[in-house]
């Protein structure tokens, strides 16, 4: 998502040594992606916006103690943001809820689900895909989202999700395999005709 | 060996090249997939299934209105300023020499990390495509890895397709309009610079020029140096261009047309200017559509025929631009969010 890997690391280095312009660029590049990511962890627009400001203010204040050599600026920011959001969300929840899962959910709205909700005529295949998507776990959704939308490597995603490389790969591969088998097994006729015409027209 | 060799469905879905083909196809990606399917026709079904999975995994993002983002940015800036003023006060109290010591240490770390990210970038570059993009009303200056300067016009996209090393050709793909000031490579041998568009491939021989490719219109204007125009579909032989020439391809034309032009008229946008040279309001309307992304309507045909001459207009601020046109042409301009109405 960034212009280049080198540019990103250079900017980070400039920021850590006190360059406000570089820091502003980092904010500009990451505020929207972080908001999008954060909103999937906590569906509270105000809280996500608040955390965004707080994260960057915290970074600026503590820049002298930050490492110049951060391996991936992207995963560093995503992980810090996630932690902050979860902590704040916990504080905000006045009612004590010991169900930890609540804090680790990842809610994604897929385009196809919206298409189905808005349209009267839905093809058999679109229904199959939507039901397959519902079977994905929170963690599978998160991993695929980070991989697809931010071009993150497994190493970066692993860092953000605290999971090792091999488990992460399995997690993602399983998710896609499941979707694939859903798509083919449920297609009764041997002629595997796939058309997503109406769905496509919304995407483009 | 083909990039997709031995790919299973999961590999396709997770592959950047493949996903780009599904979501942002261009002729280059089309060729990669076609080459694979020509060799492996039995994989057609698998490719189609993978395509469907990629599409199904498209996410609907929660979007905030642009105004709100402006507020978020303003708040960010103001909290920075409050923070900076307190930090400055602290620095004044510390000794000069102490500061110098820290700076030297920081430089050492910086030098070490330079080596690190230099190596790292080579590895990463396949995952991260280099994409430069502008929105309506935005002109961006970009320095490419070889220090070639590119000015990207509004609503345009430039993609660097491969790793740029000393031994490879430099290749970019353009959609929209861009002005290039290409750095000559020292000891270059045959390391060429190519600008690819769907209908023209521009082979650069060290030079300054503008390429525009919007829908069915492609044009190259050469200011300095030499370029060769090739047909990606091999529809014609190479056309060598001289400074002061333009090569244009419209609609379904096969052969590009070459003509003599004054490049400064075509490159004015690089300096964020629009030159009026016996220019009709109709031409200005076409510019407004391309640059600001707004549809222009006239009260009657005769208004669109009005011509303006003799000056260059700043384009950076839309309001200023329109108000100058309004005064110079003696017309009345009103606008809604996506439409501009010009009447007498």
Interface residues (C-beta under 8 A of the other chain):
Chain A: X1 X2 X3 X4 X5 X6 X9 X10 X13 X17 X20 X23 X24 X27 X28 X31 X32 X35 X36 X39 X45 X49 X52 X53 X56 X57 X60 X61 X68 X69 X108 X109 X110 X111 X112 X113 X114 X125 X129 X132 X133 X144 X145 X147 X148 X149 X151 X153 X172 X173 X176 X177 X179 X180 X183 X184 X192 X194 X196 X199 X200 X203
Chain B: X9 X10 X13 X14 X16 X19 X23 X45 X48 X49 X52 X53 X55 X56 X57 X58 X59 X60 X61 X62 X64 X69 X72 X73 X75 X76 X77 X79 X80 X83 X84 X106 X109 X110 X112 X113 X116 X117 X118 X120 X121 X124 X125 X127 X128 X129 X130 X131 X132 X142 X145
